[in-house]
């Protein structure tokens, strides 16, 4: 979910690039940055993909500031979903280039499970987090998508969940239904604050300290700590695969 990815980037503990890698198209330029962008956005992800293989190609040269303090940057995604086909064979080399960035990278890949899901990008990740609500409809939709994702990644990349507090199912119940994957955080259902991030709505005075941004900031610290400490071990993933009926 782009809204949560943006909230993560705004509260990330160190320099970060938010890469819009959703094949369905970009959301942040015409949303959150609609009235906050001072200059031209540049070529973004498509320009970076075109420059692949060129000497000295750097992710940072294709980003724009996401926040005033200069610690968060945006690699904006494609505008036309028809351009997704041009990226299909480039996700893996793009993943390699993103890992070379001096900043941390949060990649928003949109909904997983469709034929244009950037699996080459996900395979190069240190951690994959699926965002969903605790409703029967979303848990039911997530199950086959996670099944396919875990099979494709062969349980070699750690996968976790982030729960939006909207629905009748608890974090423990959602985890049990979804291969016992850990729920890293429960974020509040805050439509007014979420609209600032998704659609560029006018923020209220206390937006910077709202619960949504605070809990997203805590999630960011937790994600980075997990990656740094390699808290997900291969043997744990293999055991989880076996207990889930051999998904991997």
C-alpha positions as CSV (number, residue, x, y, z in Angstrom):
1,X,0.0,0.0,0.0
2,X,1.6,3.3,-1.2
3,X,0.1,5.2,1.8
4,X,2.0,3.0,4.3
5,X,5.2,3.0,2.2
6,X,5.1,6.8,2.2
7,X,4.5,7.0,5.9
8,X,7.4,4.6,6.4
9,X,9.7,6.8,4.3
10,X,8.8,10.0,6.1
11,X,9.7,8.4,9.5
12,X,12.6,6.2,8.4
13,X,15.5,6.3,10.9
14,X,18.2,7.2,8.3
15,X,18.4,8.3,4.7
16,X,16.0,6.5,2.5
17,X,14.8,6.2,-1.1
18,X,11.1,5.4,-1.7
19,X,11.0,3.6,-5.1
20,X,7.6,3.4,-6.7
21,X,7.8,0.0,-8.5
22,X,4.0,-0.6,-8.8
23,X,3.4,-1.8,-12.4
24,X,-0.1,-0.2,-12.1
25,X,1.4,3.3,-12.0
26,X,2.6,6.0,-9.7
27,X,0.6,7.6,-7.0
28,X,2.8,10.0,-5.0
29,X,3.5,12.7,-7.6
30,X,-0.2,13.4,-8.3
31,X,-1.0,12.8,-4.7
32,X,1.2,13.8,-1.7
33,X,3.6,15.9,-3.8
34,X,1.0,17.5,-6.0
35,X,1.4,20.9,-4.3
36,X,4.8,20.2,-2.6
37,X,7.1,19.7,-5.6
38,X,9.3,22.7,-6.2
39,X,10.9,21.7,-9.5
40,X,10.6,19.2,-12.4
41,X,10.2,15.5,-11.3
42,X,12.8,14.2,-13.8
43,X,12.6,10.8,-15.5
44,X,12.2,8.7,-12.4
45,X,12.1,4.9,-12.5
46,X,11.7,4.6,-16.2
47,X,14.7,6.9,-16.8
48,X,16.7,4.8,-14.4
49,X,15.7,1.6,-16.2
50,X,16.7,3.1,-19.5
51,X,20.1,4.0,-18.1
52,X,20.8,0.5,-16.8
53,X,24.2,-0.7,-17.8
54,X,25.6,2.8,-18.3
55,X,28.8,3.7,-16.5
56,X,28.3,5.5,-13.2
57,X,24.5,5.1,-13.1
58,X,23.3,6.0,-9.6
59,X,19.8,5.7,-8.1
60,X,20.3,9.0,-6.3
61,X,20.6,10.9,-9.7
62,X,17.0,9.9,-10.5
63,X,15.3,10.9,-7.3
64,X,13.6,14.0,-6.0
65,X,13.2,15.2,-2.4
66,X,10.3,13.7,-0.5
67,X,10.6,15.8,2.6
68,X,12.1,19.2,3.6
69,X,14.7,17.8,5.9
70,X,16.5,16.1,3.1
71,X,16.6,12.5,4.4
72,X,13.8,11.0,2.3
73,X,13.9,10.8,-1.5
74,X,11.4,9.6,-4.1
75,X,12.1,7.5,-7.2
76,X,8.8,8.1,-8.9
77,X,7.2,5.3,-10.8
78,X,5.6,5.0,-14.3
79,X,2.7,7.1,-15.2
80,X,1.3,4.8,-17.9
81,X,0.7,1.2,-16.9
82,X,1.4,0.2,-20.5
83,X,5.1,1.0,-19.8
84,X,5.2,-1.9,-17.3
85,X,6.0,-4.3,-20.1
86,X,9.3,-2.3,-20.7
87,X,10.3,-3.1,-17.1
88,X,9.4,-6.8,-17.0
89,X,12.9,-8.0,-17.8
90,X,14.7,-5.3,-15.9
91,X,13.4,-5.9,-12.3
92,X,16.4,-8.1,-11.4
93,X,19.1,-5.7,-12.6
94,X,17.1,-2.8,-11.1
95,X,17.2,-4.7,-7.7
96,X,20.9,-4.9,-8.0
97,X,21.2,-1.2,-8.6
98,X,18.9,-0.3,-5.7
99,X,21.0,-2.4,-3.3
100,X,24.0,-0.3,-4.3
101,X,22.4,2.9,-3.1
102,X,24.0,4.5,-0.1
103,X,20.6,5.1,1.3
104,X,18.1,2.4,2.4
105,X,15.4,1.6,-0.2
106,X,11.7,1.0,0.4
107,X,10.2,-0.4,-2.8
108,X,6.4,-0.2,-3.2
109,X,5.4,-3.0,-5.6
110,X,1.6,-2.6,-5.3
111,X,-0.6,-5.7,-5.2
112,X,1.3,-9.0,-5.6
113,X,-0.1,-12.0,-7.5
114,X,-0.7,-10.6,-11.0
115,X,1.5,-11.6,-13.9
116,X,3.4,-8.3,-13.9
117,X,4.4,-8.5,-10.2
118,X,8.1,-7.5,-10.1
119,X,9.3,-10.8,-8.7
120,X,12.9,-10.1,-9.7
121,X,12.8,-7.1,-7.4
122,X,11.2,-9.0,-4.5
123,X,13.8,-11.8,-4.9
124,X,16.6,-9.2,-4.2
125,X,14.9,-7.7,-1.1
126,X,16.2,-8.1,2.5
127,X,12.6,-8.1,3.8
128,X,9.1,-8.2,2.2
129,X,6.1,-6.8,4.2
130,X,2.5,-7.3,3.0
131,X,0.0,-4.7,4.3
132,X,-3.6,-5.7,4.8
133,X,-6.6,-5.1,6.9
134,X,-7.9,-7.6,9.5
135,X,-11.0,-8.5,7.5
136,X,-12.1,-11.8,6.1
137,X,-12.1,-10.4,2.5
138,X,-8.5,-9.2,2.7
139,X,-7.2,-12.3,4.5
140,X,-8.9,-14.5,2.0
141,X,-7.4,-12.5,-0.9
142,X,-4.0,-12.5,0.7
143,X,-3.7,-16.2,1.3
144,X,-3.2,-17.4,-2.4
145,X,-1.1,-14.3,-3.1
146,X,1.2,-15.1,-0.2
147,X,1.2,-18.8,-1.2
148,X,2.4,-17.9,-4.7
149,X,4.9,-15.3,-3.3
150,X,6.5,-17.7,-0.8
151,X,6.7,-20.4,-3.4
152,X,8.4,-18.1,-5.9
153,X,10.9,-16.8,-3.3
154,X,11.3,-20.4,-2.0
155,X,11.2,-19.0,1.5
156,X,14.7,-17.5,1.0
157,X,13.5,-13.9,1.6
158,X,11.9,-13.1,4.9
159,X,8.2,-12.2,4.6
160,X,6.1,-10.5,7.3
161,X,2.8,-8.7,7.7
162,X,1.6,-5.2,8.7
163,X,-2.0,-5.0,9.9
164,X,-4.3,-2.0,9.5
165,X,-6.6,-1.9,12.5
166,X,-9.8,-2.1,10.5
167,X,-11.7,-5.4,10.8
168,X,-12.7,-7.9,13.4
169,X,-9.6,-10.2,13.2
170,X,-6.7,-9.9,15.6
171,X,-3.1,-9.9,14.6
172,X,-2.7,-13.4,16.1
173,X,-5.7,-14.7,14.0
174,X,-4.4,-13.1,10.8
175,X,-0.9,-14.7,11.4
176,X,-2.5,-18.1,12.0
177,X,-4.4,-17.8,8.8
178,X,-1.4,-16.7,6.8
179,X,1.3,-19.3,7.2
180,X,2.2,-18.2,10.8
181,X,3.9,-15.1,9.3
182,X,4.8,-12.6,12.0
183,X,2.8,-9.3,12.2
184,X,5.4,-6.6,12.7
185,X,2.9,-3.8,13.5
186,X,-0.7,-2.8,13.8
187,X,-1.2,0.7,12.3
188,X,-4.3,2.7,13.1
189,X,-7.2,3.2,10.6
190,X,-6.9,7.0,10.2
191,X,-8.6,8.1,7.0
192,X,-8.1,11.8,7.5
193,X,-4.3,11.5,8.0
194,X,-4.0,8.8,5.3
195,X,-5.7,11.1,2.8
196,X,-2.8,13.6,3.3
197,X,-0.4,10.9,2.1
198,X,-2.6,9.3,-0.6
199,X,-4.3,12.4,-2.2
200,X,-2.4,15.4,-0.9
201,X,-5.2,16.6,1.3
202,X,-4.5,19.6,3.6
203,X,-2.9,18.3,6.8
204,X,-4.2,19.2,10.2
205,X,-1.9,21.1,12.6
206,X,-0.8,17.9,14.5
207,X,-0.2,15.8,11.4
208,X,3.5,15.4,11.9
209,X,2.9,13.9,15.3
210,X,-0.2,11.9,14.4
211,X,-0.5,8.3,15.5
212,X,-0.3,7.0,11.9
213,X,3.2,8.6,11.4
214,X,4.4,7.6,14.9
215,X,3.5,4.0,14.5
216,X,4.9,3.9,11.0
217,X,8.1,5.3,12.3
218,X,8.3,2.6,15.0
219,X,7.7,0.0,12.2
220,X,10.5,1.5,10.2
221,X,12.9,1.2,13.1
222,X,11.8,-2.4,13.7
223,X,12.2,-3.4,10.0
224,X,15.7,-1.9,9.9
225,X,16.7,-3.6,13.1
226,X,15.5,-7.0,11.8
227,X,17.5,-6.6,8.6
228,X,20.6,-5.5,10.4
229,X,20.4,-8.3,12.9
230,X,19.3,-10.8,10.3
231,X,16.6,-11.8,12.8
232,X,14.9,-14.1,10.3
233,X,17.1,-17.2,10.0
234,X,16.9,-19.6,7.1
235,X,16.2,-22.6,9.3
236,X,13.2,-20.7,10.8
237,X,11.9,-20.1,7.3
238,X,12.4,-23.7,6.3
239,X,10.5,-24.9,9.4
240,X,7.7,-22.5,8.7
241,X,7.5,-23.7,5.1
242,X,7.2,-27.3,6.3
243,X,4.5,-26.5,8.8
244,X,2.5,-24.6,6.2
245,X,2.1,-27.7,4.0
246,X,5.2,-27.4,1.9
247,X,4.5,-24.0,0.3
248,X,8.2,-23.7,-0.5
